[in-house]
Amino acid sequence: MEIKHAKLKKWVHEMAHLCKPDRIVWCDGSYEEKAALEKEAVSTGELIKLNQSKLPGCVYHRTAVNDVARTENLTYICTSKKIDAGPTNNWMTPKEGYRKAGEFFFGAMRGRTMYVVPFSMGPVGSPFSKIGVELTDSIYVVLNMRIMTRTGKEVLEKLGRDGEFTKCLHSKADLDINRRLILHFPEDNAIWSVGSGYGGNVLLGKKCLALRIASYLAKKEDWMAEHMLIMGVEDPQGHVSYIAAAFPSACGKTNLAMLIPPKGLKKKGYRIWTVGDDIAWMRVDSDGSLWAVNPEYGFFGVAPGTNSKTNPNAMATIKSNTIFTNVLLKKDGTVWWEGGDPPVPKEGLDWMGRPWKPGGEKGAHPNARFTAPITQCPSISNRLEHHHGVPISAIIFGGKRSSLAPLVYESFNWQHGVYVGATMASERTAAQFGKLGEVRRDPMAMLPFCGYNMADYFKHWLKMGKKMARTPKIFHVNWFRLDEKGRFLWPGFGENLRVLEWIIERCRNKADAHRTPIGYVPKLDGLDLTGLNLKKKDLKELFAVRPSEWMEDLADQKKFFELFGEKLPKEIWQEYHALKGRLK
C-alpha cells in the first residue's frame, strides 16, 4: 500500500521510535486481513473462536481483571490552561501529559507488532465526517475498530497527501493500572491511551474522538458532537420523524434506539428505524434545520440485561460476526450472561476463565460487552450512509428519578430546553459507585465526555439554537418513576413508543398539553394507552409535578452550577430563577 501522506508517515515513524515495535503493519480493511488477524489472535489465546455453526464469525475475549470499564479517574483533558478543561474534567498540561505517558509508552511494543489503522468517523467523504489514525499493539483493538468505524484503503485515499487527521496512539503496555492513562490533547488533535485493553479506553474512535475531541472541534467549527441515539419513527402514513436522545448509562439507550412497537399500537403500523445507539454529530444544514449522522458503524453494547424481551433487535444483530467480551463461555462454545435468554446454563467458564455454576458469583462481568456490525441490525435505517444524515424533529433528555420528574414533559423553548439538559440527573443505582439514591448530575449525558469547559459547552448549545431557522423541540422523559411501594409505574421498553408518539404529535402541533411550572405535560388522555392496563391513579402519579420536590432539587442544581463560577452563561441562571418563580 503506497502511503502518500508525508506528515502521517513521519508521525508513524516517530511513534515507532518511541514504542519500539518489532514490525509495523498498515491495515487495509480487507477480509483476508481480518481472517489472518483472527487466526493469529486465536493462536496466542488473545481470542477464542466460538461455535461457528451456532455463532458464525463470532469470537470471545477476556480483558485483564483490573481492566473492565472506562477508568474516568485516569482520563485527562490536556490543555495549556486549566480553565479550558473546566471543573468537571481531570486536567494536565500537554507537556506533562506527553512526558508522563511517554515514559509508559517507551519500549512498550518491544516483541510486538504496531498496527496502523486509518479510520473514518461517519460516512467516508461526508461533510460531517472526521478521519483518525490509530496505532495499536492489540489485535483485539484492530478487530473492534473494523466493526465500530469505517477502516482501510478507502480512508487513506480520502485523506490524500495532506488531509487533517486525529493522531491516536494506543499500547496495552503491561496492563498495569498504576501505569495507565487516557489522555486527550484537543489543541493538538491527538489522543494517547496506555496500559488498558478495555474497549471504552482503547477504541479511540469512540468516546475519545467521537465525543471528547469532537466536542472541542464542534465548538470551534459550529456543529455539535453529542452522546445521543438517533432513531426514526415511521407513522402509518409512511412519514418518518427523527429523534435524537441523550440518557446517562444504564437508562436504556440501545433498547430505545431498536424499539419494537408494543402490541397495543401494532395495528397503527408504526415502524422504528435505528440510525445509531450512542453518538450523534449534528449540523445546521442549508435549510436552517438541525441534521444528524451517526459517526459509528457498529454497536459496543452492554450484554447483561439484553435479551429477546428487552431488545429482540439487538439479539438478532449479535448472532454473527460479533466480538463478545467478558461474558460467560458455555461448554458448547456459545455464550451467556445474567439477564440473558433462558435457560441458565448448568456450567461454564466465567469472565475470568474460572469454572462456574449457577448460584455463585456472576458468570459475566456486569459491564460485559458485544461489538457487532450495525448493518446486521434488523431495524437499521437506509439513511445510515446518507452524507447529510437525517433531519432532527425532537431532542429528548432522560434521567432516572424515582419521584421528581414526570413521565414526559416538553420545554417552553430552546433556551429553556438547554437548561433542562443542563440539569439532567439520575439517582445512583446499586451498580454505581456511591450512595444509593444519591443524585448524580450528568448534563446532556456528557459529563464524562465533554472535551472542554462545560460552561462553554452550555454556551455553545445556546449559540447553536440561534443559528437554526427551526429548532427541534426539546423534551425530558423519565421511565423510572416509582409508587410508594417501590414499584415501577411505567412498563417501559416497547411501551415507550406511546410517549414518542405524543412527542412527535407535539412537534407537528397536533397534541394537546397541560402547562406546568416545569414545562408542557400530556393531558391525562394524551397518550394512546390501548392494550395497556394502567390505573388512572398511576397515570396521575406519572404526570404529577410537585413544587415542593422541585424546590428541593433547585438547591442541588444551584450547587452544581456554582462549580462553573463566572463562566456559567447568564441564560442558565435566568432559567433557574424563572423556574423558581413559577414554582412559588
PyMOL commands that set and color helices and strands:
alter all, ss='L'
color gray80, all
select helices_A, chain A and resi 6-19+31-44+72-74+82-85+94-105+139-148+153-159+177-179+186-188+199-202+205-221+253-257+263-266+312-317+374-376+414-422+443-445+454-467+493-507+536-543+547-562+565-567+570-583
alter helices_A, ss='H'
color red, helices_A
select strands_A, chain A and resi 23-26+48-49+59-61+75-78+90-92+113-121+130-136+150-151+166-171+181-185+190-194+224-226+229-234+240-246+271-276+280-284+290-293+298-302+323-325+328-329+335-336+348-349+355-356+369-373+390-398+408-410+425-427+439-441+473-477+514-516+519-521
alter strands_A, ss='S'
color yellow, strands_A
deselect
rebuild
show_as cartoon
